Amino acid sequence: MKIVLHDYWRSSAAYRVRICLNLKGVAYESAPVNLLGGEQASAENRAINPQGLVPTLVVDGRPLVQSLAIIDFLDATFPDPPMVSKDPFTRSGQLARALVIAADIHPIDNLRVLKRLELQFGADQVARDDWYRHWIVEGLWALEAMAGEGPFLGGESPDIADLCLVPQLFNARRFDVALDAYPKLRAAEAASLALPAVQAAAPDRVRPA
């Protein structure tokens, strides 16, 4: 099976997929897409990802898009370790925590939204950064209340929500979001970052030379 990940080193969504691939020990090739250079909008990228986004996971020539859908595919194809539980209640909690980030925080803080704030509403860098921080804080307050007893967000092992948490807290620090109010989230992040597979997915480890 040939697997190619089209990603950007600092993309939260791509970071989630890299963590999942590494935790499952799945070998893959990297095909960088420079978001700041606009390569995501190229005809080549749109041919495999009609939204003009990253990540795209191409498996034996078949493209898969949307990070959580890709993680679902990987979980079905490489079930160990599982990212979602077979127990319906546990699975629902895992997905709910993941979606706080993937559906509520990330979409309104991503690059194309920030650019639209500037182009349509004249938001300067300060205003865009304030917007970014506001929505992170809104989501993290809720996620802190939804976190389990640890060491990971949902218990004894990382799950799909932890795949989302690590990139989101990485971005929170980039934008100087204070994280002192989220001890459970920081503890879950620390548990993930202690794993070599997660460390290997970090932006500074995969950034193109």
C-alpha positions as CSV (number, residue, x, y, z in Angstrom):
1,M,0.0,0.0,0.0
2,K,1.4,3.3,-1.1
3,I,0.4,6.3,1.1
4,V,1.2,9.9,0.4
5,L,0.2,12.7,2.7
6,H,-0.2,16.1,1.1
7,D,0.2,18.6,3.9
8,Y,1.6,21.8,5.2
9,W,3.9,21.6,8.2
10,R,2.0,24.1,10.3
11,S,-1.5,23.0,9.4
12,S,-3.5,21.8,12.4
13,A,-5.6,19.4,10.4
14,A,-2.5,17.9,8.7
15,Y,-0.8,17.7,12.1
16,R,-3.7,15.5,13.4
17,V,-3.2,13.1,10.6
18,R,0.5,12.9,11.0
19,I,0.0,12.0,14.7
20,C,-2.5,9.3,13.8
21,L,-0.2,7.8,11.1
22,N,2.7,7.8,13.5
23,L,0.8,6.2,16.4
24,K,-0.4,3.5,14.2
25,G,3.1,3.0,12.7
26,V,1.9,3.6,9.1
27,A,4.7,4.4,6.7
28,Y,3.9,7.3,4.3
29,E,5.5,9.8,2.0
30,S,5.1,13.5,2.5
31,A,4.2,15.9,-0.3
32,P,4.4,19.4,1.1
33,V,1.8,22.0,0.0
34,N,2.9,25.6,0.8
35,L,-0.2,27.3,2.1
36,L,1.5,30.7,2.5
37,G,2.5,30.4,-1.2
38,G,-1.0,29.6,-2.3
39,E,-0.2,26.2,-3.6
40,Q,-3.4,24.8,-2.0
41,A,-5.4,26.6,-4.7
42,S,-3.3,25.2,-7.6
43,A,-5.0,23.0,-10.2
44,E,-2.8,20.1,-9.1
45,N,-4.0,20.3,-5.5
46,R,-7.6,20.8,-6.4
47,A,-7.5,17.7,-8.6
48,I,-7.1,15.7,-5.5
49,N,-8.8,18.0,-3.0
50,P,-11.7,19.9,-4.5
51,Q,-11.8,22.4,-1.6
52,G,-8.3,23.4,-2.3
53,L,-7.2,22.5,1.3
54,V,-4.9,20.2,3.2
55,P,-4.5,17.5,4.2
56,T,-5.1,15.0,1.5
57,L,-4.1,11.4,2.0
58,V,-3.6,9.5,-1.2
59,V,-3.8,5.7,-0.8
60,D,-2.9,3.7,-3.8
61,G,-3.9,6.6,-6.0
62,R,-7.2,7.3,-4.2
63,P,-7.4,10.6,-2.5
64,L,-9.0,11.0,0.9
65,V,-9.8,14.5,2.4
66,Q,-11.0,16.1,5.6
67,S,-8.8,15.2,8.6
68,L,-11.4,13.4,10.7
69,A,-12.6,11.4,7.8
70,I,-9.0,10.4,7.1
71,I,-8.5,9.4,10.7
72,D,-11.7,7.3,10.5
73,F,-10.2,5.6,7.4
74,L,-7.0,4.9,9.1
75,D,-8.8,3.5,12.2
76,A,-10.7,1.2,10.0
77,T,-7.7,0.1,8.0
78,F,-5.1,0.0,10.8
79,P,-7.1,-0.7,13.9
80,D,-4.3,-0.8,16.4
81,P,-4.2,1.4,18.5
82,P,-7.8,2.5,18.1
83,M,-8.6,6.2,17.9
84,V,-12.3,5.7,18.6
85,S,-14.0,3.2,20.9
86,K,-16.5,0.5,19.8
87,D,-18.6,1.4,22.9
88,P,-21.2,3.8,21.7
89,F,-21.2,6.1,24.7
90,T,-17.4,6.3,24.9
91,R,-17.2,6.9,21.1
92,S,-19.7,9.7,21.3
93,G,-17.7,11.4,24.0
94,Q,-14.5,11.1,22.1
95,L,-16.1,12.5,18.9
96,A,-17.7,15.3,20.9
97,R,-14.4,16.4,22.3
98,A,-12.7,16.2,19.0
99,L,-15.4,18.2,17.3
100,V,-15.1,21.1,19.8
101,I,-11.8,21.7,18.1
102,A,-12.3,20.4,14.6
103,A,-15.8,21.8,14.1
104,D,-16.0,24.8,16.4
105,I,-12.5,26.3,17.0
106,H,-10.5,25.5,13.9
107,P,-12.8,26.3,11.0
108,I,-13.3,30.0,12.0
109,D,-9.6,30.5,12.8
110,N,-8.1,29.0,9.7
111,L,-6.1,31.0,7.1
112,R,-8.8,31.5,4.6
113,V,-11.2,33.0,7.3
114,L,-8.5,35.3,8.6
115,K,-7.8,36.5,5.1
116,R,-11.5,37.1,4.6
117,L,-11.7,39.2,7.7
118,E,-9.0,41.4,6.3
119,L,-10.3,41.6,2.7
120,Q,-14.0,42.1,3.5
121,F,-13.9,43.9,6.9
122,G,-10.5,45.6,6.9
123,A,-9.3,43.7,10.0
124,D,-5.7,44.5,10.7
125,Q,-3.3,42.0,12.3
126,V,-4.2,43.0,15.8
127,A,-7.9,42.5,15.1
128,R,-7.3,39.1,13.4
129,D,-5.2,37.9,16.3
130,D,-7.9,39.0,18.8
131,W,-10.5,37.1,16.7
132,Y,-8.2,34.0,16.7
133,R,-7.7,34.1,20.5
134,H,-11.4,34.7,21.2
135,W,-12.5,31.5,19.5
136,I,-9.7,29.4,21.0
137,V,-10.7,30.5,24.5
138,E,-14.4,29.8,23.9
139,G,-13.6,26.3,22.8
140,L,-11.0,25.5,25.4
141,W,-13.2,26.5,28.3
142,A,-15.8,23.9,27.2
143,L,-13.2,21.3,26.4
144,E,-11.6,21.6,29.9
145,A,-15.1,20.8,31.4
146,M,-15.5,17.9,29.0
147,A,-12.1,16.3,29.7
148,G,-11.8,13.1,31.7
149,E,-9.6,12.2,34.6
150,G,-6.6,11.5,32.4
151,P,-3.9,11.1,31.7
152,F,-5.3,11.7,28.2
153,L,-8.5,13.6,27.3
154,G,-10.6,10.4,27.4
155,G,-8.7,8.1,29.7
156,E,-5.7,5.8,29.6
157,S,-4.8,6.1,25.9
158,P,-4.8,8.8,23.3
159,D,-7.9,9.0,21.1
160,I,-9.2,11.1,18.2
161,A,-9.7,14.1,20.6
162,D,-6.1,14.1,21.6
163,L,-5.1,14.1,18.0
164,C,-7.0,17.4,17.7
165,L,-5.8,18.8,21.1
166,V,-2.1,18.8,20.5
167,P,-2.2,20.9,17.3
168,Q,-4.7,23.3,18.8
169,L,-2.6,24.0,21.8
170,F,0.4,24.4,19.6
171,N,-1.5,27.1,17.7
172,A,-2.8,28.7,21.0
173,R,0.8,29.3,22.1
174,R,1.7,30.8,18.7
175,F,-1.0,33.4,19.3
176,D,-0.1,33.9,23.0
177,V,-3.2,32.4,24.5
178,A,-2.8,31.9,28.2
179,L,-3.3,28.2,29.1
180,D,-3.1,28.3,32.9
181,A,-6.9,27.9,33.2
182,Y,-6.9,24.5,31.5
183,P,-4.9,22.1,33.7
184,K,-6.7,19.0,32.3
185,L,-5.9,20.0,28.7
186,R,-2.3,20.8,29.5
187,A,-1.9,17.4,31.3
188,A,-3.5,15.5,28.4
189,E,-1.2,17.4,26.0
190,A,1.8,16.5,28.1
191,A,0.8,12.8,28.1
192,S,0.7,12.9,24.3
193,L,3.9,14.8,23.8
194,A,5.7,12.2,25.9
195,L,5.1,9.7,23.1
196,P,7.8,9.5,20.4
197,A,5.2,9.0,17.7
198,V,3.6,12.3,18.6
199,Q,6.9,14.1,18.9
200,A,7.8,13.0,15.4
201,A,4.7,14.7,14.0
202,A,5.6,18.1,15.4
203,P,5.8,21.0,13.0
204,D,9.4,21.7,13.7
205,R,10.2,18.1,12.9
206,V,8.5,18.0,9.5
207,R,9.1,21.5,8.3
208,P,10.7,21.5,4.8
209,A,14.3,22.6,4.7
